[in-house]
């Protein structure tokens, strides 16, 4: 495993520095990397994503298309959550590194990422929002028809706080009384803030909104009306 991780690091460095000189090897490299996206080891998957994103910068258009098709196929067919996260992370990384090529694939990818962004999985939502941010920054023209949908999602998730009880004050008072009475029976099962990942969803929403606002100056007046009230309320 350690040798594999080192090899992936070296490959990523080679591709980032000398990608254009490795044209004759790029097909072999892609064939070697794609299966690693399904590795049970998270460290392997992360390094593979980095290497693939560097490969996308210099590879031939047909290889780029093969890479995107593999990721889209994975999102369509594979319902395993860790793999879904990996595919979405990889799509976002490829778009960041080679966004000038990604535009023609936006219509194929967007419905899938939007669909996964609505699932009850905070980590998956975070990755989807990060992908939206990359799409908005790197493919502004192609993303124009999708901006309203992404804004609605961001404004919804920027207020996403499922673990905060806003209105059950009586229950809180009752819990305080129980504590004062010495009832510690529920201490072992108490929910820990360390388990709360919803803040990452809110952060990703804010960053995605920032990307939209800074790239769509023509919509600034609309943002004042739609985004400002929610941001101020938060």
Secondary structure, DSSP 8 states (H G I E B T S, - for coil): -HHHHHHHHHHHHHHHHHGGGGGGGHHHHHHHHHGGGG-S-HHHHHHHHHHHHHHHHHS-HHHHHHHHHHHHHHHHH---HHHHHHHHHHHHHHHHHSHHHHGGGHHHHHHHHHHHHTSS-HHHHHHHHHHHHHHHHH-HHHHGGGHHHHHHHHHHHTT--TT--SS-HHHHHHHHHHHHTT--TTGGG---GGG--HHHHHHHHHHHHHHHHHH-GGGHHHHHHHHHHHHHH-
